[in-house]
Amino acid sequence: MPWDKLANADVAFTFGDVILLPGKTEVEPSEVDLSTHIGEMGLHVPILSSPMDTVTEENMAIAIARMGGLGVIHRNCTVDEQVRMVKAVKRAESFIIRDVITVSPTDSVEKAKSILREMNISGLPVVVDGKLKGIITRRDVYFAENGSLKVEDVMTKDVITVSSGITPQDARKIISEYKIEKLPVVDKKGYLVGLITAKDVFYRESHPFATRDNKGRLRVAAAISPFDLERAKALEPYVDLLVTDIAHFHNENVIAATKRITNEVDVPLVVGNIGTYEAAEEVITRLDIAGLRVGIASGSICTTGEVTGVAAPTLYAVAKVSEAVAKYGSSAAVIADGGVRGPAEASKSFTAGADAVMLGFALAGTKESPGSPLIVGGKMYKVYRGMGSPSARSRRFVLDRYSKPSKDIAEGIEGLVPYRGDVATVIEKFVAGLKAAFGYVGAANITEIKIKAKMALVSPIGTREIAPHDVKPMDRLPHD
Ligand code: XMP
């Protein structure tokens, strides 16, 4: 009955409606453990970057994996381009590089020089029929001014090598002792089987909590359309996680298409977006999934709620979905997606049942997001746009994010966000804020905050009191 719908209307709490109450604590913020899981994959930092074309390409994915989170490469591009970006993350760091780029002794120094420049690397092993004969570095080619020189004329022939069984600790010792940048790995017969670089060894040390696979490479996720089996298959050999990127996952056609992907592609899958108990119930009982992207229309660039009147605000959606996940004993991770501007919204998400948060706005202004900063009125900004904005849709690869009748309706905006410097600093601040929140509510980790933290409603008037008020801040960027 129409009146019953109003009389029994659900309460769609949003982040701004609630606060967390302080609780007795036995943990100091520095002791808080923020680690989480998505399927089998462990993350030290429970943050994923949104698969948006102004947020996550390879630079973002590399930076965020180094900080202990996970980047989800967007799909607003050709399959080849997306595969290239995923491979670039995989190549960015690994203990032993297996697909080594090499030259032959009779190649010209000019050729070696251009490979070094184009691939942005500092040295190349020199091989004949796979056997290591030497190594040529930037330093060698830098001083080779005579254009007719060959690689064998300038390469180092007396190369220090190691075998495949070497440990990272031993590789580090050799690299430091001999002050070398490249350490070729050879088999017993002298065939080149890999390469260890000083850069990778030192990165490992300075980022011990980075998200890495069992070969020491950074982990990376990629977005797909549930209807694009071909894209999923092209990504399958390289990617650690696939994430469906569709505005309304609770749709029979979408679920049926996703079933084909889970049957044919052997990569853990996160699906979404969903926003209700019923959607979660259906998805976790029908699909074998690693996680759920949760929240509809809370994103900073979303106009879905405004245009259609339909929304499942992220806090509400996370609480509802988490109830279904608990009831069915599902291991699917709940990922709060949309409207998480900083640690405040993230800690509320965890309290409502989330295992991780997905960030668009909060990362869009960083150095590692695609595009260069713009200067407007003396201040630096970066462009951030919704995947349903007219300009993102004009690239056409994301049109199936939305249902057929709404393909021509903009469901997102394009705008500017303040430039914030590098991702590492943004994530460090975010993590510090989260740890402080966990300290206030007395939770040592994400499991505990779900159980211990309590929420309270605040009135719209009261909201003003719990933010700086009456005093004009000297220089405050939004959410800094
Ligand atoms: P934030 O608030 O972090 O939100 O900027 C990012 C999330 O918003 C979703 N997204 C959209 N939602 N129209 C929408 O309704 C859009 O154009 C759009 N683009 C992205 C997406 O879930 C993302 O992670």
Boltz pocket constraint, residues with backbone or C-beta under 6 A from the ligand:
constraints:
  - pocket:
      binder: B
      contacts: [[A, 50], [A, 51], [A, 52], [A, 273], [A, 295], [A, 297], [A, 298], [A, 299], [A, 300], [A, 301], [A, 302], [A, 303], [A, 304], [A, 305], [A, 337], [A, 338], [A, 339], [A, 340], [A, 358], [A, 359], [A, 360], [A, 361], [A, 362], [A, 385], [A, 386], [A, 387], [A, 388], [A, 389], [A, 411], [A, 412], [A, 413]]
      max_distance: 6.0
